[in-house]
């Protein structure tokens, strides 16, 4: 039986009046994330010109971003506005569980997307036969299954700990290290477990992406025409931008040793990849993608406009 049942979350205690600015910025990022990613899912689902592996995986990535935003941002908004908040211990562990699912699935999906771009550029003649609809669904299923497995392993290990206090988390959401600091049990095994699981979930995908882009760059440089090089680069630029944004902040938070970064800086980087990055992904993929912009134009063109109503409706008398 645990001694604590409620967890106090400090957030950013010294914001004072700046908390309103941060609140509205986070609220804006949340709205953009939900609306933008729902828009991408709708476009990919309903537009026949977006029926390709790249856009299928993009829709799966949007699901990850929606899950991450819903899991982390609403409670963060309350914490920022009230300069602190509270959550049950079970709710804290549950929040971390869904956080791991969304983060691991994003890592794995970004890896699958890099493999898709590798086949499209380095092996274009066999791309359609190799990256079929069946393989796309299998790869997506594997990404989600492995992510759920990783999260359940970690959350079950955390749930087996004895929590006797303190009950205060100096963060804006329930991450692994803040949760472990609440426990009186020996957490060495869980720390090792988390590092071991991060190898197939984060490190190996990152190395795979790097190797894939090395081959992609070599293939692009071997293209004789300048227009061909530009077209090949544009097909990868959005994905590469998202990879840099995501892994850049993750490395800053989890790879750099704790003595080299302040707690405030750690919170700032965590907020970027947990709340801001999900809102940037649909913007990056939409603004830099001609197919999606054309799909949006077709979608808007099909919407009924007031000035297109039958003329007689404007002259109805009571």
Residue pairs with C-beta under 8 A, 6 or more apart in sequence:
2 89
2 162
2 163
2 164
3 163
3 164
3 165
4 89
4 163
4 164
4 165
4 167
4 182
5 88
5 89
6 86
6 87
6 88
6 89
6 167
7 86
7 87
7 88
7 89
7 92
7 167
7 168
7 169
7 174
7 182
8 84
8 85
8 86
8 167
8 168
8 169
9 75
9 79
9 84
9 85
9 86
9 87
9 168
9 169
9 171
9 172
9 173
9 174
10 79
10 84
10 168
10 169
10 170
10 171
11 76
11 79
11 80
11 83
11 84
11 85
11 171
11 172
12 19
12 22
12 80
12 83
12 172
12 264
12 267
13 83
13 84
15 22
15 80
15 83
19 80
19 81
19 83
20 81
22 80
23 77
23 80
23 81
26 73
26 76
26 77
26 80
26 275
27 77
29 73
29 275
29 276
29 278
29 279
30 69
30 73
30 74
30 77
30 275
30 279
32 279
32 282
32 283
33 65
33 66
33 69
33 73
33 275
33 278
33 279
33 282
34 66
34 69
34 70
36 279
36 281
36 282
36 283
36 286
37 62
37 63
37 65
37 66
37 69
37 278
37 281
37 282
38 62
38 66
39 282
39 286
39 296
40 58
40 59
40 62
40 282
40 285
40 286
40 292
41 59
41 62
41 63
42 299
43 50
43 292
43 295
43 296
43 299
44 50
44 51
44 55
44 56
44 58
44 59
45 59
46 299
47 295
47 298
47 299
49 291
49 294
49 295
50 291
50 292
50 295
53 116
53 131
53 136
54 113
54 116
54 117
54 120
54 235
55 291
56 136
56 140
57 109
57 112
57 113
57 116
57 136
57 139
57 140
58 113
58 285
60 105
60 109
60 140
60 143
61 106
61 109
61 110
61 113
61 242
61 281
62 281
62 282
64 102
64 105
64 106
64 109
64 278
65 102
65 106
65 277
65 278
65 279
65 281
65 282
66 278
67 98
67 101
67 102
68 99
68 102
68 103
68 106
68 274
68 278
69 275
69 278
69 279
71 95
71 98
71 99
71 102
72 95
72 99
72 173
72 274
72 275
73 274
73 275
75 85
75 87
75 95
75 173
76 172
76 173
76 271
76 275
78 85
79 85
79 172
79 173
80 172
87 95
87 174
89 163
89 167
89 182
92 169
92 174
92 179
93 155
93 158
93 159
93 174
93 179
94 155
95 173
95 174
96 154
96 155
96 158
96 174
96 175
96 176
96 179
97 151
97 152
97 154
97 155
98 151
99 173
99 174
99 175
99 274
100 147
100 150
100 151
100 154
100 155
101 144
101 147
101 148
101 150
101 151
102 147
103 250
104 146
104 147
104 150
104 151
104 201
104 202
105 143
105 144
105 147
106 246
107 201
107 202
107 205
107 206
107 246
108 142
108 143
108 146
108 147
108 201
108 205
109 140
109 143
110 205
110 209
110 239
110 242
110 243
110 246
111 205
111 208
111 209
112 139
112 140
112 143
113 239
114 208
114 209
114 212
114 213
114 239
114 243
115 208
115 212
116 131
117 212
117 216
117 235
117 236
117 239
118 212
118 215
118 216
119 126
119 127
119 130
119 131
120 127
120 131
120 235
121 216
121 219
121 220
121 232
121 235
121 236
122 215
122 216
122 219
123 130
146 200
146 201
147 201
150 197
150 201
153 193
153 197
154 176
154 190
154 193
154 194
154 197
157 189
157 190
157 193
158 176
158 179
158 180
158 190
161 180
161 183
161 185
161 187
161 190
162 183
162 184
162 185
163 182
163 183
163 184
164 183
164 184
165 182
165 184
166 181
166 182
167 182
169 178
169 179
169 181
169 182
170 178
170 263
171 178
171 267
171 270
172 267
172 270
172 271
173 270
173 274
175 270
176 194
180 187
180 190
180 191
198 254
202 250
206 247
209 243
213 236
213 240
216 232
216 236
219 232
220 229
220 232
220 233
221 229
223 229
223 232
234 288
237 288
238 284
238 285
238 288
238 289
241 284
241 288
242 277
242 280
242 281
242 284
242 285
245 273
245 277
245 280
245 284
246 273
246 277
249 269
249 270
249 272
249 273
249 277
250 273
252 261
252 269
253 266
253 269
253 270
253 273
258 266
261 269
285 292
286 292
286 293
286 296
287 293
